[in-house]
Amino acid sequence: MIRRFYVHNFRCLENFDLPIGGQNAVLLIGKNGAGKTTVALALEVLQKIARGTNRVGSLVKPKDIARNQQDLPIRFEIEAQIGDAIYEYIIAFELPETFKELRVLEERFSCNGSPVYTREHAQVTLARNKTGQTESAAFRIDWHVAALPIVQEQSKSDPLFIFKQWLSRSLILRPVPALINGESDQETLELHPHGTNFGCWFAGILALAPRAYTQIDKYANQVMTDFQEIRNPIIGKDSRSLEVSFSKDRASLTVPFEDLSDGEKCFMICALVLAANHAYGPLFCFWDEPDNYLAIDEVGHFVIALRKAFQQGGQLLTTSHNPEAIRKFSPENTILLHRRSHLDPTVPRRVEDLQIQGNLIDALIRGDVEP
């Protein structure tokens, strides 16, 4: 669970501290351009590092600097509770004058308040604890490379391994159903934000925990009453392709996954999110506008299913403009993101702390909800 997420000088996020600590499910609302998707992009920067992307130029670019404030660093800070331990990762990037690419200014990783490594510019200092004695080692790396993917973990109980695996397997979703064809040539537990490796993710979940199919089947039957099964047959030497079967009375129909509607693909993504959180969670899941492709009468059930799953473990952060989705969250776990103009930074405020006249939905329609 994320306890603290702080971003500074990244696009529209300046001195941005997202108040989601202690909440299993949080909804972000706000007008278009308020910064909801930018929150996801900031999380993706950290996830890319955990997944092994270390070149700064592949993480942030000069255009990401807020309002062209090139004299200020871009800074990301995340604090997460995983099991009984608290992990904190901080990385800051700077763009010196005449430079075309940002470089690392500062980087730090700690567990339960104790540093695992610190880094200033090119100097990385490791802290090692052996028989009660703290021993340090230092080395230098390229200024344009993040250290987290490079520093080697010692075992699966190493804080570095635990944190990187948790962040790598977190779900940061902005699905584009039209791009999801259900094909796979490998197994993974790391889903791409657009869902384009959905077939690989399906294969990875079932390879890790075959019983997860029970949860997939249960949810799919709830939202598509004629759902019979989803299979992943071999179609070539090293490839598979998902297909979904439906049945009613004595008739049946099998459809390639790529031919499902956009909303049906979202149902299947939701089914796997629930299964994944149970199989190898608890997970953190950010889903940007999950109701985008759903009918009005489908939204409420969809959101409730996600909320119930993460109440039992993990953390859900989602965004929406849909009244049916907004109604499924209370004021204490709904956050308004607000910008007065494109020249102003995003301001986050809990809805319970705002002065709202009457019903929240009506106030949003009138456009008079702001900090």
N, C-alpha and C positions, 0 to 999 in steps of 0.2 A: 504494500500500500504506500502511495506517495504521501509523505507528511508535509513536504514543502517543495514548491517548484517556483523558481525565480528566474526571470529573464530581464536583461537590460541591453538596450540599444540594438535590438533585433527587430527590424521592420517597424511595426507600430507598437511594439512592446518596449516600454521604457520604465525602469524601476518597477517591473511588473511582478507582483507576488500573488500567485493564485491560491485563494483560501480553500483548499480541499482537504486539509489534514483531518483525519478522524472520520471521514465520510466514505461509506461504501458505494454510494451512487450520487453523482452530482450532474446537474444539467446546466449548460451554458446557453444563455439566450442573448439576443442583441441584434441590432440591425445589420444588414449586409455591410461589410467593410469594418465592422467593429473589432475584429481580431480573433474570431472563433477559430477559423482555419489556421491562422498564424500560430495559435497555441499548439495545434497538431504539428505544424512544420518545425517548431522549436523542439518538441518532443522527438521528432524524427531525427534531428541533428544528433541528439544524444544516443538514440537507438542505432544510428549508422555507426557511431564510434564503437558501441558495444558489439556490433556485428562484424567489426574488423576494418571499416573504412577509416584510414588514418590520415590521408592527405587533406590538409585544411581546405584546399581549393575545391574538394569534392563535398565539403560540409557547409561552408559559408562563403559568400562572395561579397565584394565591396558594395554591391547594390543592396545587400541585406542590412547595411548599417542604417539605423533610424535617422531620417531627415538629414542624411549626408553628414552626420556628426563624426567625421573621421578621426577626430582627436580623442574620441572616447572608445573604449574597448567594447566588443560584444561579449556578454557574459551569460553563462548558463549555470544554474545551481539546482541540483536535485537531491532531496533527502528521502529515503525510502525505508520502510520497515519490512524486512523479509524474515519471516520466522520471528525469533526473539531478538534479532540484531538490527541496529540502525546503521545504514550505509549512506555516505554523503560523497557526491562527486561534483567537482567544480572545474569548469574550464572557461578561460577567457581568451579572446582573440584580439589582436591589434593590427592596425594598418599604418605602418610608419609612412612618413611623407616620402613620396616618389615611388613607393611600392605599389605593385599591381595586384598582389595577392596577400591576403591576411596571413598572419603567423600566430603561433601560440605565445601568449604573454604569461599565462599562469595556468597551472593544472594541479588538482589535489584530489586524492581519494582517501577516505578514512572509514573505519568501522568502529562503532560504539565510541566515537570521539578520539580514537587513537589513529594517527596517520599510518597508512600503508605505503604511500609514496607522496612526495611533493615535487613540484616542478616549477622553476622560474626560467623563462626563455628556453634555452637548450639544455639546461642542467636538471636532470632527474635524480632525486635522492630517495632511495628505498629504505624503509624501516623494517628490520627483521627482529623478531623476539625469540630468543633461544635460551631455555633454562633460566628465564627471568631476566636475562641480560638483553638490552636493546642494542642491536648492531646495525649500523648504517652502511650503505653502499651507494655510490653515485656513478652515473655515466652520462654522456652527452648524446643527444639525438638532434636530428634536423628540426629547426624551428618551425618548419611547415608540416610537421607530423604530430598527431596526437599520441600520447604515451600509453593510454589505456589498452589499446589492442596489442601493444608491444611488450609490456611488462608481463612476465610469465607467472601464471599461478602454479602453486606447488602441488595442489591436490583438489579434489572436488569439494573439500571443506574449506578451502582457501576463500577468504572474503572476496577476492577478485573474481574467482570463478563463479561464486554464488551471485554476485551483483551483475556480472556481464551476462550470465545465462538468464537471469530474471528480466533484464532490460531487453535482451535480444528476443526473448519469447513474448514480450508484451505485445499487445495488439493495438496498433495505431491505424485505424481504418478510415479510408475515404474511397469505398468501393466504386468501381466503374463496371457495372455488370456486363456491358457490351464487350468488354475486353476479356471476360472470364469464359474460357472454353472448356474447362474441366480436364484438360490433358496434363499428363505428368510423365517425367522420365527419371524422377528421383523422389525421395521422401524428405520432408522438412517439418520442423516445428516453428518456423519463422515465416509468417505470412506477410507478403508485400502489402503496403498500404492500399493499393488499388485492387488487391485480391487476385492479381493475375496468375499467381502460382497456387490457386485454390486446390487444384487436383493434387499437387505435391503435398500440400498441407493435410488434405484428407488422408492420403496414404501414410503420412508421418504419424498422425494421431492414432490411426488404427494399428499401425505397426508397434507403437509404443503401448497402447492400451486397447486391445480388441473389444473389450467390454464397452468402450465409448460408443460403439454403434447403437447400443440400446438407447442411449440418450438422444442420439441423432434421430433414430426412428420414432421415438416418443414425441419429440417436438414437431417433426415433419408431419406426423399424423394429426397433430392438433391444429395445424394451420392449413394443411391440405388433406381433407378427409379421405380423398381417394388415393393418397400416397401408399405405395406398396413396398418399394425398396429403392435404395441407391446402390449401384454396383460400380466397380472399377476394373472392367475387363482389359486384358492385354490386347493391344491393337497392332503391335509391332515387336521387334526384337527387344527394345528397351523402353517401350512406352505403353501407357495406359490412357484410357479416356472414360470419364464418368458418364453414366447413363442412369436415368431415373424412370422407374416403372410405376404406373398408376393402374388401378383396377376398380371396377364397379359392377356389381352383380356378377355376371360370368364373363364380362369383357375386360380386356387389359390392353395397355398401351405402353410402349417403351420409347422414351425420348432422350436423345443425346443432351447432355447437360448444357451445351452451348445453345440449344434451341429453347430452353426455358425462358420465361419472361424475366424482365429485370427484377420484378418484385419477388418472383419465385427463387431466383438466385440469391436474393437477400435473405429469404427464409432459410435457405440452406447454409448461408454464412452464419446466420444466427444459431442454427442448430449446432454447427461446429464450434462456435464460440462457447456455447454452454457445455459442450462435451470436453473441449480443451481445458476450460477452467476447472472442471472436475477431474480430468485425467492427469494433468501436470501443473495445475495451479497451486495456490491461488495466483491469478493473473491480474495485471493492470490492463484495462481496455479503454482506449479512446475511440469513439465511433462518431464521426462527423456526419450529422444529419442522417441517422439510420432510417428515418421515415420517408426519405426522398422518393422511393419507388413504390410506396404502399398505398392501398386504398384507405379511405377514411376509417372504415370499420375494422381495418387490420392494425392500425397504429397502436391503439391502446394495449391490445394483447401482446404485441411485439415488445413494447417498452416494459410492460409488467414482467414478461418472461425474463428479460435481461436483468431487471432490478432484483427479482427474486433470486436468480442464480448468483449474483454478486453479494447479496446479503449474507449468503452462507460462506463467503470467503472471496477475497480479491477486491478490486475497485473498478467501478465503471464511471467514466467521464464521457458525456455525450453532449451534442448540440442539437438544437431544433428551432424551427419557426412554426411548427405545427401545434395548434391549440390542443389537440388530443394528447400529444406527447407532453406538452407543458403541464397539463392537468395532472399527470401521473407523478409529478414531483411537488414537494412542499416548499414553502418559502425558505426554510432553513437550508435546503440542499439545492437551491436554484441560485445561480450567479448571473447577474447582468453585466455584460461587457459593453462599455459605452465609449464613443469618441465624438467629441463635439464637431470635429472636422477632420479632413485628411491630414491636416497639419498638426493635429493633437494626438498624444499617445492614448492607448487603451486604458480605461479605468475599470477594474473589477469591483463589484459590490454585491454582497448577499442581498437577495430580494427582501428578506426579513428585516433588513436594516433601512429599507427605503420607505418613504412616505408615499403610499399609493392610494389614490382615491377609488374606492370600490374594488371590483374584480380585476385581477391581474391581466387576464386575457383582454377584457374591454379596454384597460389602460394601454396595453400594447397596441391594440388596434387604433386607439386615438393618437398614439405616438407620444404620450406624455409620461413615459417611465424613464427616468434618468437619475443619476446620483445627485 
